[in-house]
Amino acid sequence: MLSIVIPAYNEEKRIGKTVQKISSWISPAEILIIFDGNDRTPDVVKNFPVKLYVSNVRLGKGGALKRGIHYSSFKKVLLVDADLPVTKDDIDKVLKTDADLVVTKRKIIGMPWKRRFLHKTFIILTKIFFPSLVKFSDFQSGVKLIDKEKALSISDELIINDFLFDVNLIYAFKRRGYKIKEVEISYIHDENDSKISKKLIKVIILMFLSLIKLRVYYSPFRSILNTKIFLSVQNYILNKLR
């Protein structure tokens, strides 16, 4: 058996189709929907055999994934985005790969040039901040397969709750010497209802600040992150950018 975690912040327009597809592709499986929004997503998913977890506070994508991993029941956990921008064949390819963490590098189809440019720039910037990740081709793909036990063992290091969670996860696994494999998949970009495209500037700023935060965490200056001043500034920034 397999657990499948889908973070769903205001995904009422897409989540039904995604759950229908993923449940037909992988059966039997435990599907967990982590909802932290304010739309009708819960009403949509209640018609499907899924486990719905509702948070009354904003978790962020990373926060939702962390909660989903914690709630999952099985050894292997598949993390997928709510728009499910991949094919069944690619999902099968990921599931057949033996590793503690399977990450995917995207052969992107249909992404606007501006998003593609920023995507490539982010990869370069991440490798500058974290040189040990230089061999990875992609960090933000919305499909990953993870060993739950290994994920729980590094849970204290998963400090990022937003879009940079993927980098945080990969780097933590890398530092522990866990087995990571990268698999190429086709990634069908859908600009409709894309949350990143709708607030692109805010997302760019948030990801850059998160990158700095993660680098500080893995430095002698880690204690700064626990000061009242930092926490106050962080909360203010998150309220503005989320």
C-alpha positions as CSV (number, residue, x, y, z in Angstrom):
1,M,0.0,0.0,0.0
2,L,1.0,3.6,-0.6
3,S,0.0,6.9,0.9
4,I,-0.6,9.9,-1.4
5,V,-0.4,13.4,0.0
6,I,-2.0,16.3,-1.9
7,P,-1.7,19.9,-0.5
8,A,-4.9,21.7,-1.4
9,Y,-5.1,25.5,-0.7
10,N,-8.3,26.7,-2.4
11,E,-8.3,24.0,-5.1
12,E,-12.0,23.4,-5.6
13,K,-11.7,23.8,-9.4
14,R,-9.0,21.2,-9.8
15,I,-9.0,18.8,-6.9
16,G,-12.0,16.7,-8.0
17,K,-10.4,15.8,-11.4
18,T,-7.1,15.1,-9.7
19,V,-8.4,12.8,-7.1
20,Q,-10.5,10.9,-9.7
21,K,-7.4,10.4,-11.8
22,I,-4.9,9.5,-9.1
23,S,-7.4,7.0,-7.5
24,S,-7.9,5.3,-10.8
25,W,-4.2,5.2,-11.5
26,I,-3.1,3.8,-8.1
27,S,-5.4,1.4,-6.3
28,P,-5.5,0.6,-3.5
29,A,-4.0,3.7,-2.0
30,E,-4.5,6.0,0.9
31,I,-5.2,9.5,-0.3
32,L,-4.8,12.4,2.1
33,I,-6.0,15.9,1.2
34,I,-4.5,18.7,3.4
35,F,-6.7,21.7,3.2
36,D,-5.8,25.1,4.7
37,G,-7.9,27.5,2.5
38,N,-11.3,29.0,2.5
39,D,-13.1,27.7,-0.6
40,R,-15.3,24.6,-1.3
41,T,-12.5,22.1,-1.6
42,P,-13.8,20.0,1.3
43,D,-17.2,19.8,-0.3
44,V,-15.7,18.5,-3.5
45,V,-13.5,15.9,-2.0
46,K,-16.1,14.5,0.4
47,N,-17.5,12.6,-2.6
48,F,-14.3,10.6,-2.9
49,P,-12.7,7.9,-0.7
50,V,-10.1,10.2,0.7
51,K,-8.9,11.4,4.1
52,L,-9.5,15.1,4.5
53,Y,-7.6,17.1,7.0
54,V,-8.7,20.7,7.5
55,S,-6.4,23.4,9.1
56,N,-7.9,26.6,10.4
57,V,-4.6,28.4,10.0
58,R,-2.6,28.8,6.8
59,L,0.0,26.1,6.6
60,G,1.8,26.9,3.3
61,K,2.6,24.2,0.8
62,G,5.5,22.9,2.8
63,G,3.5,22.9,6.0
64,A,0.7,21.0,4.4
65,L,3.1,18.4,3.0
66,K,4.8,17.9,6.4
67,R,1.4,17.4,8.0
68,G,0.4,14.9,5.3
69,I,3.6,12.9,5.8
70,H,3.0,12.8,9.5
71,Y,-0.6,11.6,9.1
72,S,0.2,9.0,6.4
73,S,-0.1,5.3,7.3
74,F,2.4,3.6,5.0
75,K,6.1,3.4,4.4
76,K,6.1,5.0,1.0
77,V,4.5,8.4,0.6
78,L,3.8,10.0,-2.8
79,L,3.7,13.8,-2.8
80,V,1.8,15.4,-5.7
81,D,0.5,18.8,-6.6
82,A,-3.2,19.4,-6.7
83,D,-3.2,20.1,-10.5
84,L,-1.5,16.7,-11.2
85,P,0.5,17.9,-14.2
86,V,1.9,14.5,-15.1
87,T,0.9,11.3,-16.8
88,K,0.2,7.8,-15.4
89,D,3.3,6.5,-17.1
90,D,5.5,9.1,-15.3
91,I,3.8,8.3,-11.9
92,D,4.5,4.6,-12.5
93,K,8.2,5.4,-13.3
94,V,8.5,7.2,-10.0
95,L,6.9,4.4,-8.0
96,K,9.2,1.8,-9.5
97,T,12.3,3.7,-8.5
98,D,14.1,2.4,-5.4
99,A,15.4,5.2,-3.2
100,D,14.7,6.9,0.1
101,L,13.7,10.0,-1.9
102,V,12.7,10.1,-5.5
103,V,12.8,13.5,-7.0
104,T,11.7,14.4,-10.5
105,K,13.3,16.6,-13.1
106,R,10.8,18.1,-15.4
107,K,10.7,18.2,-19.2
108,I,8.4,21.2,-19.1
109,I,5.6,21.6,-21.7
110,G,3.7,24.8,-22.1
111,M,5.3,27.1,-19.5
112,P,5.5,30.8,-20.4
113,W,9.0,32.1,-21.1
114,K,9.0,34.3,-18.1
115,R,8.3,31.4,-15.7
116,R,10.8,29.2,-17.5
117,F,13.5,31.9,-17.1
118,L,12.8,32.3,-13.4
119,H,12.7,28.6,-13.0
120,K,16.2,28.2,-14.4
121,T,17.5,31.2,-12.5
122,F,16.2,29.7,-9.3
123,I,18.0,26.4,-9.9
124,I,21.3,28.3,-10.5
125,L,20.8,30.4,-7.3
126,T,20.0,27.3,-5.2
127,K,23.2,25.6,-6.3
128,I,25.2,28.7,-5.4
129,F,23.7,28.7,-1.9
130,F,24.0,24.9,-1.6
131,P,26.9,23.6,-3.7
132,S,26.3,20.0,-2.6
133,L,23.1,20.0,-4.6
134,V,24.9,20.8,-7.9
135,K,24.1,17.5,-9.5
136,F,20.4,17.9,-9.2
137,S,18.5,19.2,-12.3
138,D,15.3,20.4,-10.6
139,F,14.0,21.3,-7.2
140,Q,10.4,22.4,-7.5
141,S,8.7,19.6,-9.3
142,G,5.4,18.7,-7.7
143,V,6.0,14.9,-7.7
144,K,8.2,13.1,-5.2
145,L,8.3,9.7,-3.5
146,I,9.5,9.6,0.0
147,D,10.3,7.0,2.7
148,K,8.2,8.1,5.7
149,E,10.6,6.8,8.3
150,K,13.5,8.7,6.8
151,A,11.3,11.8,6.4
152,L,10.4,11.7,10.1
153,S,14.0,11.3,11.1
154,I,14.8,14.7,9.6
155,S,11.6,16.4,10.5
156,D,13.3,18.8,12.9
157,E,15.3,20.2,9.9
158,L,12.2,20.9,7.8
159,I,11.9,24.6,8.8
160,I,10.4,25.9,5.5
161,N,6.7,25.9,5.2
162,D,6.3,27.5,1.7
163,F,7.5,26.8,-1.8
164,L,11.1,26.3,-0.8
165,F,10.1,23.2,1.2
166,D,11.4,21.0,-1.7
167,V,15.0,22.3,-1.4
168,N,14.8,22.0,2.4
169,L,13.7,18.3,2.0
170,I,16.3,17.4,-0.6
171,Y,19.2,19.0,1.3
172,A,18.2,17.4,4.6
173,F,18.2,14.0,2.9
174,K,21.5,14.7,1.2
175,R,23.2,15.7,4.5
176,R,22.1,12.4,6.1
177,G,23.5,10.4,3.3
178,Y,20.1,8.9,2.4
179,K,19.6,7.5,-1.1
180,I,18.2,10.0,-3.5
181,K,17.4,9.3,-7.2
182,E,16.3,11.8,-9.9
183,V,13.8,10.6,-12.6
184,E,12.9,12.6,-15.7
185,I,9.2,13.2,-16.3
186,S,7.1,15.2,-18.7
187,Y,5.5,18.1,-16.9
188,I,2.4,19.7,-18.5
189,H,2.2,23.2,-17.2
190,D,-1.3,24.6,-16.8
191,E,-1.4,28.4,-16.5
192,N,-5.1,28.4,-15.7
193,D,-5.7,28.8,-11.9
194,S,-1.9,28.8,-11.3
195,K,-1.3,30.3,-7.9
196,I,2.3,31.1,-8.6
197,S,1.6,33.0,-11.8
198,K,-1.2,35.1,-10.1
199,K,1.3,36.5,-7.6
200,L,4.6,35.9,-9.2
201,I,6.5,38.8,-7.7
202,K,5.4,37.9,-4.2
203,V,6.4,34.2,-4.7
204,I,9.8,35.3,-6.0
205,I,10.5,37.4,-3.0
206,L,9.2,34.7,-0.6
207,M,11.4,32.0,-2.2
208,F,14.5,34.2,-2.1
209,L,14.0,35.0,1.5
210,S,13.3,31.4,2.3
211,L,16.6,30.5,0.6
212,I,18.4,32.9,2.8
213,K,16.7,31.5,5.9
214,L,17.6,28.0,5.0
215,R,21.2,28.9,4.4
216,V,21.3,30.7,7.8
217,Y,19.8,27.6,9.5
218,Y,22.7,25.5,8.3
219,S,25.3,28.0,9.6
220,P,26.8,29.1,12.9
221,F,24.2,31.9,13.0
222,R,21.2,29.6,13.4
223,S,20.2,31.1,16.7
224,I,19.2,34.3,14.9
225,L,16.1,32.4,13.6
226,N,14.8,32.0,17.1
227,T,15.0,35.6,18.2
228,K,11.9,37.6,18.8
229,I,12.9,40.2,16.3
230,F,13.3,37.6,13.5
231,L,10.1,35.8,14.3
232,S,8.2,39.1,14.4
233,V,9.6,40.2,11.0
234,Q,9.0,36.7,9.5
235,N,5.3,36.8,10.5
236,Y,4.9,40.3,9.0
237,I,6.5,39.2,5.7
238,L,4.4,36.0,5.5
239,N,1.2,37.9,6.1
240,K,2.1,40.3,3.2
241,L,3.4,37.7,0.8
242,R,1.1,34.7,1.2
